Amino acid sequence: MASSDYILQLVRQALDDFDDKPLEVAVRRAVRIANLVGDTEHARLSLELRPAGGPAKQR
């Protein structure tokens, strides 16, 4: 599991970037942080936000 300091750093970065980045980026970060702390209830949020049908976006 990630250290508390690392997780706090991620949360601070996410909050600092909230106004400058698209909401989609903030949600992905929140899901990653939830995964790091073992919060599976909130980590499932990523599944609920994916568009229904069709293939996933290519990066």
MARZA-75300 format. One record per residue: residue number from 1; x, y, z of N, C-alpha, C, O, CB in turn. Coordinates in nm, 4 decimals, padded with zeros to 6 digits. Glycine has a CB too. Layout:
<sites>
<site nr="NUM" n_xx="X" n_yy="Y" n_zz="Z" ca_xx="X" ca_yy="Y" ca_zz="Z" c_xx="X" c_yy="Y" c_zz="Z" o_xx="X" o_yy="Y" o_zz="Z" cb_xx="X" cb_yy="Y" cb_zz="Z"/>
...
</sites>
This chain:
<sites>
<site nr="1" n_xx="00.0847" n_yy="-00.1179" n_zz="00.0000" ca_xx="00.0000" ca_yy="00.0000" ca_zz="00.0000" c_xx="00.0890" c_yy="00.1240" c_zz="00.0000" o_xx="00.1973" o_yy="00.1236" o_zz="00.0585" cb_xx="-00.0962" cb_yy="-00.0001" cb_zz="00.1223"/>
<site nr="2" n_xx="00.0430" n_yy="00.2287" n_zz="-00.0654" ca_xx="00.1189" ca_yy="00.3534" ca_zz="-00.0744" c_xx="00.1225" c_yy="00.4234" c_zz="00.0610" o_xx="00.0333" o_yy="00.4062" o_zz="00.1441" cb_xx="00.0579" cb_yy="00.4464" cb_zz="-00.1811"/>
<site nr="3" n_xx="00.2272" n_yy="00.5023" n_zz="00.0814" ca_xx="00.2404" ca_yy="00.5723" ca_zz="00.2087" c_xx="00.1401" c_yy="00.6877" c_zz="00.2177" o_xx="00.0913" o_yy="00.7380" o_zz="00.1165" cb_xx="00.3839" cb_yy="00.6247" cb_zz="00.2264"/>
<site nr="4" n_xx="00.1115" n_yy="00.7270" n_zz="00.3388" ca_xx="00.0181" ca_yy="00.8373" ca_zz="00.3623" c_xx="00.0683" c_yy="00.9665" c_zz="00.3005" o_xx="-00.0104" o_yy="01.0446" o_zz="00.2469" cb_xx="-00.0046" cb_yy="00.8569" cb_zz="00.5114"/>
<site nr="5" n_xx="00.1995" n_yy="00.9898" n_zz="00.3077" ca_xx="00.2570" ca_yy="01.1118" ca_zz="00.2497" c_xx="00.2370" c_yy="01.1154" c_zz="00.0982" o_xx="00.2045" o_yy="01.2198" o_zz="00.0416" cb_xx="00.4069" cb_yy="01.1216" cb_zz="00.2832"/>
<site nr="6" n_xx="00.2562" n_yy="01.0024" n_zz="00.0341" ca_xx="00.2391" ca_yy="00.9948" ca_zz="-00.1112" c_xx="00.0935" c_yy="01.0201" c_zz="-00.1496" o_xx="00.0658" o_yy="01.0943" o_zz="-00.2439" cb_xx="00.2850" cb_yy="00.8573" cb_zz="-00.1641"/>
<site nr="7" n_xx="00.0017" n_yy="00.9593" n_zz="-00.0773" ca_xx="-00.1403" ca_yy="00.9770" ca_zz="-00.1054" c_xx="-00.1804" c_yy="01.1229" c_zz="-00.0821" o_xx="-00.2552" o_yy="01.1802" o_zz="-00.1613" cb_xx="-00.2255" cb_yy="00.8822" cb_zz="-00.0175"/>
<site nr="8" n_xx="-00.1312" n_yy="01.1825" n_zz="00.0260" ca_xx="-00.1605" ca_yy="01.3233" ca_zz="00.0528" c_xx="-00.1074" c_yy="01.4116" c_zz="-00.0591" o_xx="-00.1736" o_yy="01.5075" o_zz="-00.0985" cb_xx="-00.1003" cb_yy="01.3665" cb_zz="00.1873"/>
<site nr="9" n_xx="00.0098" n_yy="01.3810" n_zz="-00.1103" ca_xx="00.0668" ca_yy="01.4568" ca_zz="-00.2219" c_xx="-00.0232" c_yy="01.4460" c_zz="-00.3453" o_xx="-00.0472" o_yy="01.5457" o_zz="-00.4134" cb_xx="00.2094" cb_yy="01.4061" cb_zz="-00.2546"/>
<site nr="10" n_xx="-00.0728" n_yy="01.3256" n_zz="-00.3741" ca_xx="-00.1628" ca_yy="01.3066" ca_zz="-00.4881" c_xx="-00.2920" c_yy="01.3850" c_zz="-00.4713" o_xx="-00.3409" o_yy="01.4452" o_zz="-00.5668" cb_xx="-00.1943" cb_yy="01.1589" cb_zz="-00.5064"/>
<site nr="11" n_xx="-00.3477" n_yy="01.3847" n_zz="-00.3507" ca_xx="-00.4711" ca_yy="01.4579" ca_zz="-00.3246" c_xx="-00.4478" c_yy="01.6080" c_zz="-00.3418" o_xx="-00.5298" o_yy="01.6769" o_zz="-00.4024" cb_xx="-00.5236" cb_yy="01.4271" cb_zz="-00.1826"/>
<site nr="12" n_xx="-00.3375" n_yy="01.6581" n_zz="-00.2893" ca_xx="-00.3066" ca_yy="01.8018" ca_zz="-00.3036" c_xx="-00.2901" c_yy="01.8394" c_zz="-00.4500" o_xx="-00.3400" o_yy="01.9434" o_zz="-00.4930" cb_xx="-00.1785" cb_yy="01.8381" cb_zz="-00.2257"/>
<site nr="13" n_xx="-00.2213" n_yy="01.7569" n_zz="-00.5265" ca_xx="-00.2032" ca_yy="01.7844" ca_zz="-00.6691" c_xx="-00.3381" c_yy="01.7857" c_zz="-00.7405" o_xx="-00.3645" o_yy="01.8732" o_zz="-00.8230" cb_xx="-00.1097" cb_yy="01.6799" cb_zz="-00.7332"/>
<site nr="14" n_xx="-00.4225" n_yy="01.6890" n_zz="-00.7087" ca_xx="-00.5540" ca_yy="01.6826" ca_zz="-00.7719" c_xx="-00.6362" c_yy="01.8075" c_zz="-00.7397" o_xx="-00.7033" o_yy="01.8620" o_zz="-00.8273" cb_xx="-00.6291" cb_yy="01.5566" cb_zz="-00.7265"/>
<site nr="15" n_xx="-00.6312" n_yy="01.8523" n_zz="-00.6156" ca_xx="-00.7053" ca_yy="01.9726" ca_zz="-00.5776" c_xx="-00.6475" c_yy="02.0976" c_zz="-00.6433" o_xx="-00.7226" o_yy="02.1857" o_zz="-00.6851" cb_xx="-00.7049" cb_yy="01.9889" cb_zz="-00.4261"/>
<site nr="16" n_xx="-00.5156" n_yy="02.1060" n_zz="-00.6528" ca_xx="-00.4522" ca_yy="02.2210" ca_zz="-00.7175" c_xx="-00.4857" c_yy="02.2282" c_zz="-00.8662" o_xx="-00.5033" o_yy="02.3370" o_zz="-00.9210" cb_xx="-00.3012" cb_yy="02.2148" cb_zz="-00.6989"/>
<site nr="17" n_xx="-00.4944" n_yy="02.1122" n_zz="-00.9313" ca_xx="-00.5208" ca_yy="02.1080" ca_zz="-01.0753" c_xx="-00.6686" c_yy="02.1090" c_zz="-01.1105" o_xx="-00.7034" o_yy="02.1121" o_zz="-01.2286" cb_xx="-00.4575" cb_yy="01.9864" cb_zz="-01.1343"/>
<site nr="18" n_xx="-00.7554" n_yy="02.1065" n_zz="-01.0121" ca_xx="-00.8983" ca_yy="02.0896" ca_zz="-01.0374" c_xx="-00.9536" c_yy="02.1946" c_zz="-01.1332" o_xx="-01.0316" o_yy="02.1607" o_zz="-01.2222" cb_xx="-00.9746" cb_yy="02.0948" cb_zz="-00.9071"/>
<site nr="19" n_xx="-00.9154" n_yy="02.3206" n_zz="-01.1172" ca_xx="-00.9690" ca_yy="02.4266" ca_zz="-01.2033" c_xx="-00.9009" c_yy="02.4318" c_zz="-01.3395" o_xx="-00.9560" o_yy="02.4886" o_zz="-01.4338" cb_xx="-00.9548" cb_yy="02.5607" cb_zz="-01.1350"/>
<site nr="20" n_xx="-00.7830" n_yy="02.3738" n_zz="-01.3508" ca_xx="-00.7061" ca_yy="02.3837" ca_zz="-01.4751" c_xx="-00.7224" c_yy="02.2646" c_zz="-01.5679" o_xx="-00.6915" o_yy="02.2741" o_zz="-01.6867" cb_xx="-00.5621" cb_yy="02.4003" cb_zz="-01.4431"/>
<site nr="21" n_xx="-00.7696" n_yy="02.1549" n_zz="-01.5164" ca_xx="-00.7813" ca_yy="02.0317" ca_zz="-01.5956" c_xx="-00.9291" c_yy="01.9979" c_zz="-01.6165" o_xx="-01.0146" o_yy="02.0395" o_zz="-01.5383" cb_xx="-00.7074" cb_yy="01.9132" cb_zz="-01.5255"/>
<site nr="22" n_xx="-00.9583" n_yy="01.9221" n_zz="-01.7225" ca_xx="-01.0970" ca_yy="01.8780" ca_zz="-01.7436" c_xx="-01.1447" c_yy="01.7879" c_zz="-01.6292" o_xx="-01.0638" o_yy="01.7225" o_zz="-01.5635" cb_xx="-01.1096" cb_yy="01.8034" cb_zz="-01.8781"/>
<site nr="23" n_xx="-01.2729" n_yy="01.7849" n_zz="-01.6065" ca_xx="-01.3319" ca_yy="01.7045" ca_zz="-01.5000" c_xx="-01.2956" c_yy="01.5570" c_zz="-01.5151" o_xx="-01.2759" o_yy="01.4870" o_zz="-01.4158" cb_xx="-01.4837" cb_yy="01.7211" cb_zz="-01.4991"/>
<site nr="24" n_xx="-01.2870" n_yy="01.5108" n_zz="-01.6380" ca_xx="-01.2519" ca_yy="01.3709" ca_zz="-01.6647" c_xx="-01.1171" c_yy="01.3354" c_zz="-01.6011" o_xx="-01.1004" o_yy="01.2259" o_zz="-01.5474" cb_xx="-01.2474" cb_yy="01.3445" cb_zz="-01.8169"/>
<site nr="25" n_xx="-01.0220" n_yy="01.4274" n_zz="-01.6072" ca_xx="-00.8898" ca_yy="01.4047" ca_zz="-01.5487" c_xx="-00.9006" c_yy="01.3961" c_zz="-01.3964" o_xx="-00.8395" o_yy="01.3093" o_zz="-01.3340" cb_xx="-00.7917" cb_yy="01.5175" cb_zz="-01.5897"/>
<site nr="26" n_xx="-00.9783" n_yy="01.4865" n_zz="-01.3375" ca_xx="-00.9953" ca_yy="01.4865" ca_zz="-01.1919" c_xx="-01.0605" c_yy="01.3567" c_zz="-01.1446" o_xx="-01.0226" o_yy="01.3025" o_zz="-01.0408" cb_xx="-01.0797" cb_yy="01.6073" cb_zz="-01.1477"/>
<site nr="27" n_xx="-01.1567" n_yy="01.3077" n_zz="-01.2190" ca_xx="-01.2251" ca_yy="01.1832" ca_zz="-01.1806" c_xx="-01.1294" c_yy="01.0652" c_zz="-01.1898" o_xx="-01.1281" o_yy="00.9802" o_zz="-01.1008" cb_xx="-01.3487" cb_yy="01.1587" cb_zz="-01.2701"/>
<site nr="28" n_xx="-01.0492" n_yy="01.0582" n_zz="-01.2961" ca_xx="-00.9515" ca_yy="00.9491" ca_zz="-01.3083" c_xx="-00.8533" c_yy="00.9508" c_zz="-01.1925" o_xx="-00.8182" o_yy="00.8457" o_zz="-01.1389" cb_xx="-00.8755" cb_yy="00.9592" cb_zz="-01.4411"/>
<site nr="29" n_xx="-00.8088" n_yy="01.0698" n_zz="-01.1536" ca_xx="-00.7175" ca_yy="01.0813" ca_zz="-01.0405" c_xx="-00.7848" c_yy="01.0346" c_zz="-00.9124" o_xx="-00.7250" o_yy="00.9619" o_zz="-00.8330" cb_xx="-00.6685" cb_yy="01.2257" cb_zz="-01.0252"/>
<site nr="30" n_xx="-00.9084" n_yy="01.0762" n_zz="-00.8925" ca_xx="-00.9808" ca_yy="01.0352" ca_zz="-00.7716" c_xx="-00.9940" c_yy="00.8839" c_zz="-00.7653" o_xx="-00.9819" o_yy="00.8250" o_zz="-00.6579" cb_xx="-01.1198" cb_yy="01.1005" cb_zz="-00.7670"/>
<site nr="31" n_xx="-01.0185" n_yy="00.8210" n_zz="-00.8787" ca_xx="-01.0303" ca_yy="00.6748" ca_zz="-00.8836" c_xx="-00.8965" c_yy="00.6094" c_zz="-00.8510" o_xx="-00.8920" o_yy="00.5108" o_zz="-00.7774" cb_xx="-01.0797" cb_yy="00.6287" cb_zz="-01.0226"/>
<site nr="32" n_xx="-00.7867" n_yy="00.6639" n_zz="-00.9057" ca_xx="-00.6542" ca_yy="00.6078" ca_zz="-00.8750" c_xx="-00.6220" c_yy="00.6203" c_zz="-00.7267" o_xx="-00.5680" o_yy="00.5277" o_zz="-00.6662" cb_xx="-00.5456" cb_yy="00.6780" cb_zz="-00.9579"/>
<site nr="33" n_xx="-00.6555" n_yy="00.7360" n_zz="-00.6681" ca_xx="-00.6311" ca_yy="00.7544" ca_zz="-00.5249" c_xx="-00.7156" c_yy="00.6565" c_zz="-00.4441" o_xx="-00.6671" o_yy="00.5982" o_zz="-00.3472" cb_xx="-00.6620" cb_yy="00.8998" cb_zz="-00.4823"/>
<site nr="34" n_xx="-00.8407" n_yy="00.6383" n_zz="-00.4830" ca_xx="-00.9271" ca_yy="00.5421" ca_zz="-00.4135" c_xx="-00.8685" c_yy="00.4019" c_zz="-00.4225" o_xx="-00.8716" o_yy="00.3272" o_zz="-00.3247" cb_xx="-01.0696" cb_yy="00.5440" cb_zz="-00.4726"/>
<site nr="35" n_xx="-00.8152" n_yy="00.3655" n_zz="-00.5384" ca_xx="-00.7516" ca_yy="00.2343" ca_zz="-00.5530" c_xx="-00.6300" c_yy="00.2205" c_zz="-00.4620" o_xx="-00.6079" o_yy="00.1152" o_zz="-00.4023" cb_xx="-00.7105" cb_yy="00.2114" cb_zz="-00.6983"/>
<site nr="36" n_xx="-00.5515" n_yy="00.3275" n_zz="-00.4519" ca_xx="-00.4321" ca_yy="00.3227" ca_zz="-00.3677" c_xx="-00.4645" c_yy="00.2988" c_zz="-00.2210" o_xx="-00.3917" o_yy="00.2278" o_zz="-00.1515" cb_xx="-00.3544" cb_yy="00.4508" cb_zz="-00.3816"/>
<site nr="37" n_xx="-00.5735" n_yy="00.3580" n_zz="-00.1743" ca_xx="-00.6078" ca_yy="00.3433" ca_zz="-00.0326" c_xx="-00.7007" c_yy="00.2250" c_zz="-00.0083" o_xx="-00.7438" o_yy="00.2016" o_zz="00.1045" cb_xx="-00.6726" cb_yy="00.4707" cb_zz="00.0191"/>
<site nr="38" n_xx="-00.7315" n_yy="00.1502" n_zz="-00.1149" ca_xx="-00.8146" ca_yy="00.0308" ca_zz="-00.0996" c_xx="-00.9620" c_yy="00.0596" c_zz="-00.0858" o_xx="-01.0362" o_yy="-00.0223" o_zz="-00.0317" cb_xx="-00.7699" cb_yy="-00.0463" cb_zz="00.0182"/>
<site nr="39" n_xx="-01.0060" n_yy="00.1744" n_zz="-00.1337" ca_xx="-01.1472" ca_yy="00.2131" ca_zz="-00.1250" c_xx="-01.2195" c_yy="00.1639" c_zz="-00.2502" o_xx="-01.2415" o_yy="00.2404" o_zz="-00.3441" cb_xx="-01.1627" cb_yy="00.3684" cb_zz="-00.1091"/>
<site nr="40" n_xx="-01.2558" n_yy="00.0368" n_zz="-00.2511" ca_xx="-01.3144" ca_yy="-00.0231" ca_zz="-00.3712" c_xx="-01.4512" c_yy="00.0351" c_zz="-00.4051" o_xx="-01.4903" o_yy="00.0364" o_zz="-00.5218" cb_xx="-01.3262" cb_yy="-00.1728" cb_zz="-00.3536"/>
<site nr="41" n_xx="-01.5238" n_yy="00.0827" n_zz="-00.3057" ca_xx="-01.6555" ca_yy="00.1418" ca_zz="-00.3327" c_xx="-01.6421" c_yy="00.2626" c_zz="-00.4248" o_xx="-01.7197" o_yy="00.2771" o_zz="-00.5192" cb_xx="-01.7248" cb_yy="00.1828" cb_zz="-00.2010"/>
<site nr="42" n_xx="-01.5442" n_yy="00.3497" n_zz="-00.3983" ca_xx="-01.5256" ca_yy="00.4678" ca_zz="-00.4819" c_xx="-01.4428" c_yy="00.4382" c_zz="-00.6064" o_xx="-01.4544" o_yy="00.5088" o_zz="-00.7065" cb_xx="-01.4597" cb_yy="00.5777" cb_zz="-00.4018"/>
<site nr="43" n_xx="-01.3613" n_yy="00.3369" n_zz="-00.6013" ca_xx="-01.2834" ca_yy="00.2991" ca_zz="-00.7190" c_xx="-01.3751" c_yy="00.2498" c_zz="-00.8304" o_xx="-01.3416" o_yy="00.2630" o_zz="-00.9481" cb_xx="-01.1802" cb_yy="00.1907" cb_zz="-00.6830"/>
<site nr="44" n_xx="-01.4896" n_yy="00.1934" n_zz="-00.7952" ca_xx="-01.5858" ca_yy="00.1469" ca_zz="-00.8961" c_xx="-01.6454" c_yy="00.2623" c_zz="-00.9743" o_xx="-01.7067" o_yy="00.2401" o_zz="-01.0787" cb_xx="-01.6974" cb_yy="00.0668" cb_zz="-00.8302"/>
<site nr="45" n_xx="-01.6292" n_yy="00.3842" n_zz="-00.9269" ca_xx="-01.6810" ca_yy="00.5014" ca_zz="-00.9958" c_xx="-01.6344" c_yy="00.5047" c_zz="-01.1407" o_xx="-01.7087" o_yy="00.5485" o_zz="-01.2286" cb_xx="-01.6379" cb_yy="00.6287" cb_zz="-00.9239"/>
<site nr="46" n_xx="-01.5135" n_yy="00.4594" n_zz="-01.1665" ca_xx="-01.4611" ca_yy="00.4617" ca_zz="-01.3031" c_xx="-01.5456" c_yy="00.3756" c_zz="-01.3957" o_xx="-01.5640" o_yy="00.4097" o_zz="-01.5126" cb_xx="-01.3160" cb_yy="00.4140" cb_zz="-01.3054"/>
<site nr="47" n_xx="-01.5966" n_yy="00.2656" n_zz="-01.3450" ca_xx="-01.6808" ca_yy="00.1794" ca_zz="-01.4275" c_xx="-01.8133" c_yy="00.2460" c_zz="-01.4596" o_xx="-01.8663" o_yy="00.2284" o_zz="-01.5693" cb_xx="-01.7052" cb_yy="00.0464" cb_zz="-01.3578"/>
<site nr="48" n_xx="-01.8672" n_yy="00.3220" n_zz="-01.3661" ca_xx="-01.9953" ca_yy="00.3880" ca_zz="-01.3859" c_xx="-01.9848" c_yy="00.5062" c_zz="-01.4802" o_xx="-02.0855" o_yy="00.5460" o_zz="-01.5387" cb_xx="-02.0510" cb_yy="00.4332" cb_zz="-01.2538"/>
<site nr="49" n_xx="-01.8667" n_yy="00.5639" n_zz="-01.4972" ca_xx="-01.8492" ca_yy="00.6826" ca_zz="-01.5796" c_xx="-01.8145" c_yy="00.6520" c_zz="-01.7238" o_xx="-01.8155" o_yy="00.7422" o_zz="-01.8075" cb_xx="-01.7437" cb_yy="00.7685" cb_zz="-01.5213"/>
<site nr="50" n_xx="-01.7840" n_yy="00.5284" n_zz="-01.7546" ca_xx="-01.7510" ca_yy="00.4932" ca_zz="-01.8927" c_xx="-01.8764" c_yy="00.4996" c_zz="-01.9793" o_xx="-01.9843" o_yy="00.4590" o_zz="-01.9362" cb_xx="-01.6874" cb_yy="00.3521" cb_zz="-01.8999"/>
<site nr="51" n_xx="-01.8618" n_yy="00.5509" n_zz="-02.1022" ca_xx="-01.9774" ca_yy="00.5537" ca_zz="-02.1902" c_xx="-02.0233" c_yy="00.4117" c_zz="-02.2245" o_xx="-01.9412" o_yy="00.3212" o_zz="-02.2395" cb_xx="-01.9448" cb_yy="00.6316" cb_zz="-02.3180"/>
<site nr="52" n_xx="-02.1510" n_yy="00.3936" n_zz="-02.2363" ca_xx="-02.2060" ca_yy="00.2615" ca_zz="-02.2658" c_xx="-02.1902" c_yy="00.2303" c_zz="-02.4142" o_xx="-02.2092" o_yy="00.3174" o_zz="-02.4991" cb_xx="-02.3546" cb_yy="00.2535" cb_zz="-02.2245"/>
<site nr="53" n_xx="-02.1554" n_yy="00.1060" n_zz="-02.4447" ca_xx="-02.1455" ca_yy="00.0590" ca_zz="-02.5816" c_xx="-02.0202" c_yy="00.1045" c_zz="-02.6524" o_xx="-01.9559" o_yy="00.2009" o_zz="-02.6109" cb_xx="-02.2634" cb_yy="00.1035" cb_zz="-02.6580"/>
<site nr="54" n_xx="-01.9860" n_yy="00.0367" n_zz="-02.7571" ca_xx="-01.8705" ca_yy="00.0725" ca_zz="-02.8386" c_xx="-01.7392" c_yy="00.0383" c_zz="-02.7734" o_xx="-01.7327" o_yy="00.0090" o_zz="-02.6541" cb_xx="-01.8732" cb_yy="00.2174" cb_zz="-02.8696"/>
<site nr="55" n_xx="-01.6347" n_yy="00.0423" n_zz="-02.8530" ca_xx="-01.5020" ca_yy="00.0098" ca_zz="-02.7991" c_xx="-01.4480" c_yy="00.1239" c_zz="-02.7125" o_xx="-01.4913" o_yy="00.2385" o_zz="-02.7246" cb_xx="-01.4036" cb_yy="-00.0204" cb_zz="-02.9138"/>
<site nr="56" n_xx="-01.3541" n_yy="00.0910" n_zz="-02.6263" ca_xx="-01.2906" ca_yy="00.1939" ca_zz="-02.5428" c_xx="-01.2064" c_yy="00.2846" c_zz="-02.6306" o_xx="-01.1602" o_yy="00.2441" o_zz="-02.7373" cb_xx="-01.2033" cb_yy="00.1299" cb_zz="-02.4308"/>
<site nr="57" n_xx="-01.1868" n_yy="00.4073" n_zz="-02.5850" ca_xx="-01.1053" ca_yy="00.5037" ca_zz="-02.6593" c_xx="-00.9624" c_yy="00.4543" c_zz="-02.6728" o_xx="-00.9066" o_yy="00.3958" o_zz="-02.5800" cb_xx="-01.1072" cb_yy="00.6405" cb_zz="-02.5905"/>
<site nr="58" n_xx="-00.9048" n_yy="00.4780" n_zz="-02.7873" ca_xx="-00.7633" ca_yy="00.4480" ca_zz="-02.8082" c_xx="-00.6828" c_yy="00.5678" c_zz="-02.7650" o_xx="-00.7220" o_yy="00.6816" o_zz="-02.7907" cb_xx="-00.7335" cb_yy="00.4116" cb_zz="-02.9562"/>
<site nr="59" n_xx="-00.5690" n_yy="00.5437" n_zz="-02.6988" ca_xx="-00.4835" ca_yy="00.6556" ca_zz="-02.6542" c_xx="-00.3654" c_yy="00.6693" c_zz="-02.7434" o_xx="-00.2820" o_yy="00.7574" o_zz="-02.7224" cb_xx="-00.4370" cb_yy="00.6365" cb_zz="-02.5104"/>
</sites>
